[in-house]
C-alpha cells in the first residue's frame, strides 16, 4: 500500500477504523506504529475531535519508531500528524517545528520518488495551513499552491479538498473574489471523490463569508450551525465562530453576535499569540461595539489592536468607521487616504470598505465630486465581486444620496439594477438600528429630539415621570451615550431620526 493510499484509508475510516483497531488484542495494536498513528489521525475532527487523545497515541508511535529506527515514511507521517495536533491545540510554534522537521527528514530519507513527492507535498500543505493561522497568508498561499502542483495526480481526495479550501479561505480574507469562485468550484469537484469530514470546513467557511459579504442570507440555510458542529474542538472552530459573528452582526442580531464573540474569545485565550484568531476577534469585537453604539469601548479596543501589515482588518479603516460614527468627517478622510492607493498592501475587500467610508465622509462634508469619485470605485468593485455588506455599515441617508447621484450618471439597466440592490441592502442598516430600541423607546427618543424635557414627555405620553426616566436611561445605554444631545446625534447617525 502506498503512502497516499494509507492516508486515504485512514481519513475514510475515521471512528469506525479506530474502533476496529482498538478491538484487536492490546499487544498487537500498541506495538504497531502504523496502527497507533492511524488511531491518532482518526481523532482529527467531527464529533470525535480529541487532540489530547491523538497526542497520546502519536507519542507512543514515535517512541517505537525512534527505538527501532522504523520506516522513514511512517516516521515522517507521524511528525506531520503531530504538527496537525499541535495546530489544533493552538500551539503554532511547536506545530511549525514538527512540520519543518518532517520536511527535512523527507528530504534526507531514502525514499522512492513517488513517496518522497507525496510526503513533501503533505508537509507543505500542513506548513501552509499553519502559516494561515499565524497570519502569514502570502507564504501560506505559496506553500499550498506548490504542494498542489507537486502532487497534482497522486494527492488523496480529502487532502486536496482541505488544501483547495484553505486557498479559497485565503482568497476571501484577502479579497481576491474571482479566484475565490474558481477555487470553490475546484474544491467542489474534488469533494465528489471524498467522504464528508473536517477537510470540508475551510471551503464551507469561505463560502459562508462570501455569501454574507454579498448579503444573500437566504442562501445560508443551516450552514452557520452546521459548520460550528463540524469544527468543534478543532482549529477551524474559531473561523466558524468568526463567520457567525460576521453574519449576525450584519443581520443586526447583536446579542447573538455578542454570544458568538464570547465563544470566540474562549477559544482564542487557549491559543499561542500572535495568530489569526486574535486578529479576527479584535476586529469583530470593534465592529459589534460600534453597531451597539459602545463607541468608547470600540476606541479602547482599537488602541489595544496591533497594526496589521496585511490589512485584513485594517486599523485605519476601523478607526475611520469610528470617526464616522462620531461625526468627525475630516478625520475619516485623513484616515482612509492611505488605504486607497492602487497596488498597495490593502486587499480589495479592505480597499472597498475604506472607499465607501471615504465617499460617505466627503458627501457629509459637501464635497460631492470627490464623494462620487470614491463611490464610483466602490461600484466597480461591487459589480465585479457582488459584495454588498459594506453598504450596510453606514447611515442609509448618506448611501441613498450617493446612490441617487450615481443613478443620474447611469444608463445601463444592469448598473441600475445593482444600484437598486445597494439601496435595498443599505436600508437594512436602519432596520438593524431600529432593533436596538423598543418601539416605546423610539417614541420617547422622538420627543427628546424635538426638545421636550422628561416632564413634558411624561405629559405628552400620559405616563409617569419615572417611566420616562427609566426609558431614557435605557436609550442612553443602548446608544452608548450619556446626554440628550448625544442621544439625538447618535440616533441621527443611525438613521433613527431624520435631521432637522
C-alpha positions as CSV (number, residue, x, y, z in Angstrom):
1,X,0.0,0.0,0.0
2,X,1.4,3.4,-1.0
3,X,1.7,6.3,1.4
4,X,-1.2,8.1,-0.3
5,X,-3.4,5.0,-0.2
6,X,-2.7,4.6,3.6
7,X,-3.6,8.2,4.3
8,X,-6.8,8.0,2.2
9,X,-7.9,4.8,4.1
10,X,-7.3,6.4,7.5
11,X,-9.3,9.5,6.5
12,X,-12.2,7.4,5.2
13,X,-12.2,5.1,8.2
14,X,-12.5,7.7,11.0
15,X,-14.2,6.4,14.1
16,X,-15.0,3.0,12.6
17,X,-11.4,2.4,11.8
18,X,-10.4,3.4,15.3
19,X,-13.0,1.0,16.9
20,X,-11.7,-1.8,14.6
21,X,-8.1,-1.2,15.6
22,X,-8.8,-1.0,19.3
23,X,-10.8,-4.2,19.2
24,X,-7.6,-6.0,18.3
25,X,-5.5,-7.5,21.1
26,X,-3.7,-4.8,23.0
27,X,-0.3,-6.3,22.4
28,X,-1.0,-6.2,18.7
29,X,-2.0,-2.6,18.2
30,X,0.0,-1.0,21.0
31,X,3.3,-2.2,19.4
32,X,2.4,-1.2,15.9
33,X,3.4,2.4,14.9
34,X,1.2,2.4,11.8
35,X,-1.9,1.4,13.8
36,X,-1.1,3.9,16.6
37,X,-0.7,6.7,14.0
38,X,-4.0,5.6,12.4
39,X,-5.8,5.8,15.7
40,X,-4.4,9.2,16.3
41,X,-5.4,10.6,12.9
42,X,-9.0,9.2,13.5
43,X,-9.4,11.7,16.3
44,X,-9.0,14.6,13.9
45,X,-12.5,16.1,13.5
46,X,-16.2,15.8,13.8
47,X,-17.9,14.5,17.0
48,X,-14.7,12.6,17.8
49,X,-12.3,15.5,17.7
50,X,-9.9,15.0,20.6
51,X,-6.3,16.2,20.1
52,X,-5.2,15.2,23.6
53,X,-6.0,11.5,22.9
54,X,-4.4,11.8,19.5
55,X,-1.2,13.1,21.0
56,X,-1.0,10.2,23.4
57,X,-1.1,7.7,20.5
58,X,1.3,9.7,18.5
59,X,3.8,9.8,21.4
60,X,3.6,6.0,21.7
61,X,4.2,5.6,18.0
62,X,7.1,8.0,18.0
63,X,8.8,6.1,20.9
64,X,8.6,2.8,19.0
65,X,9.8,4.4,15.7
66,X,12.8,6.1,17.5
67,X,13.8,2.9,19.3
68,X,13.6,0.6,16.3
69,X,14.6,3.0,13.6
70,X,11.4,2.1,11.8
71,X,10.0,3.1,8.5
72,X,11.2,6.6,7.4
73,X,7.9,7.1,5.6
74,X,5.9,6.4,8.7
75,X,8.2,8.5,10.9
76,X,7.6,11.5,8.6
77,X,3.8,10.8,8.7
78,X,3.9,10.7,12.5
79,X,5.7,14.0,12.7
80,X,3.2,15.6,10.3
81,X,0.3,14.2,12.3
82,X,1.9,15.7,15.5
83,X,2.1,19.0,13.8
84,X,-1.6,18.9,13.0
85,X,-2.5,18.0,16.6
86,X,-0.4,20.9,18.0
87,X,-2.0,23.3,15.5
88,X,-5.4,22.0,16.6
89,X,-4.4,23.0,20.2
90,X,-3.2,26.4,19.1
91,X,0.5,25.5,19.7
92,X,1.6,27.0,16.5
93,X,5.4,27.3,17.1
94,X,5.5,23.6,18.1
95,X,3.4,22.7,15.1
96,X,5.8,24.5,12.8
97,X,8.8,22.8,14.4
98,X,7.2,19.4,13.8
99,X,6.3,20.0,10.2
100,X,9.7,21.6,9.3
101,X,11.5,18.6,10.9
102,X,9.2,16.3,8.9
103,X,10.1,18.1,5.6
104,X,13.8,17.9,6.4
105,X,13.5,14.1,7.1
106,X,11.7,13.7,3.8
107,X,14.5,15.5,2.0
108,X,17.2,13.2,3.7
109,X,15.4,9.9,3.8
110,X,16.0,7.1,1.3
111,X,12.5,7.0,-0.3
112,X,11.3,6.2,-3.7
113,X,10.5,9.3,-5.8
114,X,6.6,9.0,-5.7
115,X,6.6,8.6,-1.9
116,X,9.1,11.5,-1.5
117,X,6.8,13.7,-3.6
118,X,3.7,12.7,-1.7
119,X,5.2,13.3,1.7
120,X,6.9,16.5,0.7
121,X,3.5,17.8,-0.7
122,X,1.7,16.8,2.5
123,X,4.3,18.6,4.6
124,X,4.0,21.8,2.5
125,X,0.2,21.7,2.9
126,X,0.4,21.4,6.6
127,X,3.0,24.1,6.9
128,X,0.8,26.3,4.7
129,X,-2.2,25.8,7.0
130,X,0.0,26.6,10.0
131,X,1.1,29.8,8.2
132,X,-2.6,30.7,7.6
133,X,-3.3,30.6,11.3
134,X,-0.3,32.6,12.1
135,X,-1.3,35.3,9.7
136,X,1.4,34.7,7.1
137,X,-1.1,34.4,4.3
138,X,1.2,35.1,1.3
139,X,3.5,32.3,2.4
140,X,0.6,30.0,3.2
141,X,-0.8,30.5,-0.3
142,X,2.7,29.9,-1.8
143,X,3.3,26.6,0.1
144,X,-0.2,25.2,-0.5
145,X,-0.1,26.1,-4.2
146,X,3.4,24.5,-4.5
147,X,2.1,21.3,-2.9
148,X,-0.9,21.1,-5.1
149,X,1.2,21.3,-8.2
150,X,3.8,18.9,-6.9
151,X,1.4,16.1,-6.1
152,X,-1.3,17.0,-8.6
153,X,-2.2,13.5,-9.7
154,X,-1.4,11.5,-6.5
155,X,-2.8,13.5,-3.6
156,X,-5.7,11.8,-1.7
157,X,-9.1,13.5,-2.3
158,X,-9.5,14.6,1.4
159,X,-6.2,16.4,1.4
160,X,-7.0,18.0,-2.0
161,X,-10.3,19.3,-0.6
162,X,-8.7,20.8,2.5
163,X,-5.9,22.4,0.5
164,X,-8.2,24.0,-2.1
165,X,-10.5,25.0,0.8
166,X,-7.6,26.8,2.5
167,X,-6.7,28.6,-0.7
168,X,-10.3,29.7,-1.0
169,X,-10.3,30.9,2.6
170,X,-7.1,32.9,1.9
171,X,-8.8,34.4,-1.2
172,X,-11.9,35.5,0.8
173,X,-9.8,37.1,3.6
174,X,-7.5,38.9,1.1
175,X,-10.4,39.9,-1.1
176,X,-9.4,38.0,-4.3
177,X,-13.0,37.2,-5.1
178,X,-12.6,36.0,-8.7
179,X,-10.1,33.4,-7.6
180,X,-12.4,32.6,-4.7
181,X,-15.1,31.5,-7.0
182,X,-12.6,29.4,-9.1
183,X,-11.2,27.7,-6.0
184,X,-14.7,27.0,-4.6
185,X,-15.6,25.2,-7.8
186,X,-12.4,23.3,-7.8
187,X,-13.0,22.3,-4.2
188,X,-16.5,21.1,-5.0
189,X,-15.1,18.9,-7.8
190,X,-12.5,17.4,-5.5
191,X,-15.1,16.8,-2.8
192,X,-17.1,14.4,-5.2
193,X,-14.4,11.8,-4.6
194,X,-14.1,12.3,-0.8
195,X,-16.2,11.5,2.2
196,X,-17.6,14.3,4.2
197,X,-15.4,15.5,7.0
198,X,-13.4,18.2,8.7
199,X,-11.5,18.8,5.5
200,X,-14.7,20.4,4.1
201,X,-14.6,23.1,6.7
202,X,-12.3,25.7,5.1
203,X,-14.3,25.8,1.9
204,X,-17.6,25.9,3.8
205,X,-16.3,28.8,6.0
206,X,-15.1,30.6,2.8
207,X,-18.5,30.1,1.2
208,X,-20.4,31.5,4.2
209,X,-18.2,34.6,4.3
210,X,-18.7,35.1,0.6
211,X,-22.5,34.7,0.9
212,X,-22.7,37.1,3.9
213,X,-20.5,39.6,2.1
214,X,-22.9,39.5,-0.7
215,X,-25.9,39.8,1.7
216,X,-27.5,36.7,0.3
217,X,-28.7,35.4,3.6
218,X,-31.5,33.3,2.1
219,X,-28.7,31.0,0.7
220,X,-27.2,30.2,4.1
221,X,-29.8,27.8,5.3
222,X,-28.4,26.0,8.3
223,X,-24.8,26.4,7.3
224,X,-23.9,28.6,10.3
225,X,-24.9,25.9,12.8
226,X,-23.6,23.0,10.7
227,X,-20.1,24.3,10.3
228,X,-19.9,25.1,14.1
229,X,-20.8,21.5,14.9
230,X,-18.3,20.1,12.3
231,X,-15.4,22.2,13.6
232,X,-16.0,21.9,17.3
233,X,-12.7,21.3,19.1
234,X,-10.5,21.9,16.0
235,X,-8.5,24.9,14.9
236,X,-11.3,25.7,12.4
237,X,-13.8,26.4,15.2
238,X,-12.6,29.9,15.7
239,X,-13.1,30.7,12.0
240,X,-16.6,29.2,12.1
241,X,-17.3,31.5,15.1
242,X,-16.0,34.4,13.1
243,X,-18.4,33.6,10.3
244,X,-21.2,33.6,12.8
245,X,-20.3,37.0,14.3
246,X,-19.9,38.3,10.7
247,X,-23.4,37.1,9.7
248,X,-25.3,38.0,12.9
249,X,-23.7,41.5,13.1
250,X,-24.7,42.2,9.5
251,X,-28.2,41.0,10.2
252,X,-28.5,43.2,13.2
253,X,-28.7,40.3,15.7
254,X,-26.2,42.0,18.0
255,X,-26.9,39.8,21.1
256,X,-26.3,36.7,19.0
257,X,-23.1,38.2,17.7
258,X,-22.0,39.0,21.2
259,X,-22.6,35.4,22.3
260,X,-20.5,34.1,19.4
261,X,-17.8,36.7,20.3
262,X,-17.7,35.3,23.8
263,X,-17.2,31.8,22.5
264,X,-14.6,33.0,20.1
265,X,-12.7,34.6,23.0
266,X,-12.7,31.4,25.0
267,X,-11.0,29.5,22.1
268,X,-8.6,32.4,21.4
269,X,-7.4,32.5,25.1
270,X,-6.0,29.0,24.8
271,X,-4.0,29.8,21.6
272,X,-0.5,30.9,21.3
273,X,-0.2,34.5,20.1
274,X,0.1,36.1,17.6
275,X,-2.5,34.3,15.5
276,X,-5.3,34.9,13.0
277,X,-7.9,34.2,15.7
278,X,-6.8,37.2,17.8
279,X,-6.9,39.5,14.8
280,X,-10.4,38.4,13.8
281,X,-11.7,38.5,17.3
282,X,-10.4,42.1,17.9
283,X,-11.8,43.4,14.6
284,X,-15.1,41.6,15.1
285,X,-15.5,43.0,18.6
286,X,-14.8,46.5,17.5
287,X,-17.4,46.2,14.7
288,X,-20.0,44.9,17.1
289,X,-19.3,47.6,19.7
290,X,-19.8,50.2,17.0
291,X,-23.1,48.7,16.0
292,X,-24.1,48.6,19.6
293,X,-23.1,52.3,20.0
294,X,-20.5,51.4,22.6
295,X,-18.0,53.9,21.0
296,X,-15.8,54.4,24.0
297,X,-15.2,50.7,24.3
298,X,-14.6,50.5,20.5
299,X,-12.0,53.2,20.8
300,X,-10.3,51.3,23.6
301,X,-10.3,48.1,21.5
302,X,-8.7,49.9,18.6
303,X,-5.9,51.2,20.9
304,X,-5.2,47.6,22.0
305,X,-5.1,46.2,18.5
306,X,-1.7,45.7,17.0
307,X,-1.2,47.1,13.4
308,X,-2.0,44.6,10.7
309,X,0.7,44.7,8.0
310,X,-1.6,42.7,5.6
311,X,-4.6,44.9,6.3
312,X,-7.1,42.0,6.6
313,X,-8.6,44.0,9.4
314,X,-7.1,47.5,8.8
315,X,-6.7,49.6,11.9
316,X,-7.1,52.8,9.9
317,X,-10.4,51.6,8.3
318,X,-11.8,50.6,11.7
319,X,-10.7,54.0,13.1
320,X,-12.3,55.8,10.2
321,X,-15.5,53.9,10.8
322,X,-15.4,55.0,14.4
323,X,-14.8,58.6,13.4
324,X,-17.7,58.4,11.0
325,X,-19.9,57.3,13.9
326,X,-18.7,60.3,15.9
327,X,-19.3,62.7,13.1
328,X,-15.6,63.6,12.6
329,X,-15.7,63.5,8.8
330,X,-12.4,65.3,8.3
331,X,-10.7,62.6,10.4
332,X,-12.4,59.9,8.3
333,X,-10.9,61.5,5.1
334,X,-7.4,61.6,6.7
335,X,-7.5,58.0,8.0
336,X,-8.7,56.5,4.7
337,X,-6.3,58.4,2.4
338,X,-3.5,55.9,2.8
339,X,-5.9,52.9,2.2
340,X,-6.9,53.8,-1.3
341,X,-3.7,53.5,-3.2
342,X,-3.8,51.1,-6.1
343,X,-1.3,48.3,-5.9
344,X,-0.5,48.7,-2.2
345,X,-0.8,46.1,0.5
346,X,-4.6,46.6,1.1
347,X,-6.6,43.7,-0.2
348,X,-9.6,44.7,-2.5
349,X,-12.2,44.0,0.2
350,X,-10.5,46.3,2.7
351,X,-10.0,49.0,0.0
352,X,-13.7,48.8,-0.9
353,X,-14.6,49.3,2.7
354,X,-12.3,52.3,3.0
355,X,-13.6,53.8,-0.2
356,X,-17.2,53.7,0.8
357,X,-16.4,55.3,4.2
358,X,-14.3,57.9,2.4
359,X,-17.2,58.6,-0.1
360,X,-19.6,59.0,2.8
361,X,-17.3,61.4,4.7
362,X,-16.8,63.6,1.6
363,X,-20.6,63.6,1.0
364,X,-21.2,64.7,4.6
365,X,-18.6,67.5,4.1
366,X,-20.4,68.7,1.0
367,X,-17.5,67.7,-1.4
368,X,-19.8,65.8,-3.7
369,X,-17.4,65.5,-6.7
370,X,-14.8,63.6,-4.6
371,X,-17.5,61.6,-2.9
372,X,-18.9,60.5,-6.2
373,X,-15.4,59.6,-7.5
374,X,-14.8,57.4,-4.4
375,X,-18.2,55.9,-4.8
376,X,-17.6,55.0,-8.4
377,X,-14.6,53.0,-7.3
378,X,-16.7,51.1,-4.8
379,X,-19.3,50.4,-7.5
380,X,-16.7,49.0,-9.9
381,X,-15.6,46.6,-7.2
382,X,-19.2,45.7,-6.2
383,X,-20.0,44.9,-9.8
384,X,-17.0,42.6,-10.1
385,X,-17.4,40.9,-6.7
386,X,-21.1,41.1,-5.8
387,X,-20.1,42.3,-2.4
388,X,-22.7,44.4,-0.6
389,X,-22.0,44.2,3.1
390,X,-20.0,47.4,3.4
391,X,-23.1,49.4,2.3
392,X,-24.9,48.3,5.5
393,X,-22.4,49.8,7.9
394,X,-23.2,53.5,7.2
395,X,-26.3,55.7,7.6
396,X,-28.7,54.9,4.8
397,X,-29.4,58.7,4.2
398,X,-25.8,59.1,3.1
399,X,-25.7,56.0,1.0
400,X,-29.1,57.0,-0.6
401,X,-27.6,60.3,-1.7
402,X,-24.6,58.6,-3.2
403,X,-26.8,56.1,-5.0
404,X,-29.2,58.7,-6.3
405,X,-26.3,60.7,-7.8
406,X,-24.9,57.5,-9.3
407,X,-28.3,56.9,-10.9
408,X,-28.1,60.2,-12.7
409,X,-24.8,59.1,-14.3
410,X,-26.3,55.7,-15.2
411,X,-27.8,54.5,-18.5
412,X,-27.1,50.7,-18.2
413,X,-30.0,48.6,-16.9
414,X,-27.6,46.2,-15.3
415,X,-25.9,49.0,-13.4
416,X,-29.3,50.5,-12.4
417,X,-30.3,47.1,-11.0
418,X,-27.1,47.0,-9.0
419,X,-27.8,50.4,-7.6
420,X,-31.4,49.3,-6.6
421,X,-29.8,46.3,-4.8
422,X,-27.4,48.5,-3.0
423,X,-30.2,50.8,-1.9
424,X,-32.2,47.9,-0.6
425,X,-29.2,46.4,1.3
426,X,-28.4,49.8,2.8
427,X,-31.9,50.1,4.2
428,X,-31.3,47.0,6.3
429,X,-28.8,49.1,8.3
430,X,-31.7,51.2,9.6
431,X,-33.7,48.0,10.3
432,X,-30.8,46.7,12.4
433,X,-30.5,50.0,14.2
434,X,-34.3,50.1,14.9
435,X,-34.0,46.8,16.7
436,X,-31.6,48.4,19.2
437,X,-34.6,50.2,20.7
438,X,-38.0,49.1,21.6
439,X,-41.0,50.9,19.9
440,X,-41.7,52.8,23.1
441,X,-38.1,53.9,23.5
442,X,-38.1,55.2,19.9
443,X,-41.2,57.3,20.7
444,X,-39.6,58.8,23.8
445,X,-36.5,59.5,21.7
446,X,-38.5,61.3,19.1
447,X,-39.9,63.6,21.8
448,X,-36.3,64.3,23.1
449,X,-35.4,65.2,19.5
450,X,-38.0,68.0,19.4
451,X,-36.7,69.5,22.6
452,X,-39.1,68.1,25.3
453,X,-37.7,67.5,28.7
454,X,-38.7,64.4,30.7
455,X,-41.7,66.1,32.5
456,X,-43.0,67.3,29.1
457,X,-42.6,63.8,27.6
458,X,-44.4,62.4,30.6
459,X,-47.4,64.7,29.9
460,X,-47.3,64.1,26.2
461,X,-47.4,60.3,26.5
462,X,-49.6,60.2,29.6
463,X,-47.1,58.1,31.5
464,X,-45.3,58.6,34.8
465,X,-42.1,60.7,35.1
466,X,-40.3,57.7,36.5
467,X,-41.3,55.6,33.4
468,X,-39.9,58.2,31.1
469,X,-36.6,58.5,33.1
470,X,-36.3,54.7,33.0
471,X,-36.8,54.6,29.3
472,X,-34.3,57.4,28.7
473,X,-31.7,55.6,30.7
474,X,-32.3,52.5,28.6
475,X,-32.0,54.6,25.4
476,X,-28.7,56.2,26.6
477,X,-27.3,52.8,27.5
478,X,-28.2,51.2,24.1
479,X,-26.9,54.1,22.1
480,X,-23.7,54.4,24.1
481,X,-24.2,58.0,25.1
482,X,-24.7,59.9,28.4
483,X,-26.6,63.1,27.3
484,X,-29.7,64.1,25.5
485,X,-27.8,65.8,22.7
486,X,-25.6,62.8,22.4
487,X,-28.6,60.5,22.1
488,X,-30.1,62.7,19.3
489,X,-26.8,62.9,17.4
490,X,-26.3,59.1,17.7
491,X,-29.9,58.4,16.6
492,X,-29.5,60.6,13.5
493,X,-26.2,58.9,12.6
494,X,-28.0,55.5,12.8
495,X,-30.9,56.8,10.8
496,X,-33.4,56.5,13.6
497,X,-34.3,60.2,13.3
498,X,-34.3,62.5,10.3
499,X,-32.2,65.6,10.5
500,X,-34.0,68.8,11.5
